Each structure stands twice: as structure tokens, then as C-alpha cells.
Amino acid sequence: MPDQYAVIGNPVAHSKSPQIHAAFARQTGQDLMYGQLLAPAGAFAATASAFRAGGGRGLNVTLPFKLDAFGYATLLSERAHAARAVNTLKFNEGVIFGDNTDGAGLVYDLLHNLGCALTGRRILLLGAGGAARGVIEPLLQQRPAQFVLANRTSDKARRLAQDFRGAFEAGTYAALAGRQFDLVINATSASLAGALPPLPPGVYASGAMAYDMMYGKGETPFLAFSRRNGAALLADGLGMLVEQAAESFFIWRGLRPDTAPVLQRLRQTQDT
């Protein structure tokens, strides 16, 4: 019987993870099945436990359960501990291992797929939820010249900065007025609702990139706004999705798939 894996979230029907992991399995010759689990609000642990009891080997965790998964794991990786959020669970005998591959996926996509340098650059991260938490440490490890986090509420932003030992500046969107950045990353869920984070004008430096961790057919509202307001380069989160999935696949199976053909295929289907 194939080993069982799934993505858990709410909503989850839109997820491309089953396509991605099916492609990885074919490419590497792994015998596995990958499905979707819709967990009701407040029932993450019960849903994950039922999947595990039924022989499930691992889960990818998407919105809104990455903080729930952090509390559910019995053993955490260093990057999950730093993020205080988990997007990958591996079930092994009595251990629930929690990891966070979001930051690794984002950094790999930026550096290798998009050719976007990070060292010595001015980086602005939007949002202070689980998605933002998962990428902060890997971005800081790239040694940017500046790293600023902005959120609608300053208290939440500053508490997040304190969790990372005050390693970066954090505040409100209004405090960004008059400042410019080389890379602006949207880690909010605003694009899912067709909304925008309230960025002041002029935040994009010459040649800057706008990166939305969300993805969809055509430009997200954030990317459309960024194009109109001076961003020279635009990228959605599809590459990050594929790269973080490859990292999860490696954690589960000990094999690292070739992501380029999988990403290319998803781009083709996304544009049709």
C-alpha cells in the first residue's frame, strides 16, 4: 500500500500541493499517495491525529493552522523553533516531527529561480502572522543591509521582532513613508480576499522586486499595485510553493526532486 501524505488547511481545495508531490513521486519513483484534508476551525489536532492513526506518514500544513501545528509537534527543527510555526509534519513511530520549509523555499526561489540577490539589500516584509514568521530567520541569514517588518498593528509587529531577539526593525505601514526598499515581500493573506496592505507610495527603489507569497492566475492585487507604483520586477509565490514542497519531500523521503520541470508545468497550466 502506498505511503499516505496530505495537505491540511481551511480552505484547502485550491491547493496545488497534490499535483506537486505526485510529480515528485513520479520523478523519484516513490510509492506514495498525497491528498487533501479540510480541517474545521478549532479541529486541527483532531483531524491530524485521525490521519496519523489511519497510517498517515506526514502532512503539509497551510493556512490557518501553522501555529496549531507548532503546538502539535513533539519534536521541532531549529528553523521551526525560530519561526514558532510549522508547515511540515513527519510521523515516525511515537514522534511528531515539526519543521518549517517556507523560508528555505522562499530563499531558494529568490536566489536560484529569480536571480534576486539578498545580501546587502534592503528588504521589507509585510505581515506578522505565521507566513511571515516562517521566513524571517532564513532571510536574516542572507545578511541584508536592512530588514524591516510592517504590520497593521504595531504591537503585533514588535512582539514578533522581540521573538527574534530584536534582530530587525518592526512597525506600522505608516512608518514606511519616505523609505525605499530593494525587495518587498507580501506575507499577508490580503491577496486571498482581493485586498491590499496599506503601503505608502514610493517604497520601491529603482530596480526593486515585489514578491507576493500568494499565487493565482494573473497578477495578484498586490503585484498589480506594485507594478503601478514603481516595482521593476514582479513574482508570485508559486516558485516558493514548489521549493518548500521539495524541502518537505526531502524530509519525508530523503530524496530531493528536480523542481524546475514541475514549476515550469505549473506555470503553463496557470497561464491557460
Beta strands, then each sheet from edge to edge (+ up, - down):
strand 1: 3-9
strand 2: 32-38
strand 3: 56-61
strand 4: 75-76
strand 5: 88-92
strand 6: 95-99
strand 7: 122-126
strand 8: 146-151
strand 9: 169-172
strand 10: 181-186
strand 11: 204-212
strand 12: 233-235
sheet 1: 2+ 1+ 3+ 5- 6+ 4+
sheet 2: 9+ 8+ 7+ 10+ 11+ 12+
end
